[in-house]
Amino acid sequence: MSGSREKCLRVGDKELAGFSPTVLRYNALVPAGTQTVATVTAVANDPAATVRI
């Protein structure tokens, strides 16, 4: 993403607490017994921007 910043990251349907667009690496815990991997998505501040994870 060029010239823009991410507004938030989501793991599944929950926003990642403590998100900062200047931090490049995060860890997220999932509940024990989870059978599928949650989808990680990012939302850009600029609605015309494209975000790639």
DAWO-V895092 format. One record per helix or strand. SS is the DSSP state (H for helix, E for strand). FROM is the first residue (numbers start at 1). LEN is the number of residues. If there is no record, write none. Layout:
ss=SS from=FROM len=LEN
ss=SS from=FROM len=LEN
This chain:
ss=E from=6 len=6
ss=E from=14 len=2
ss=E from=40 len=5
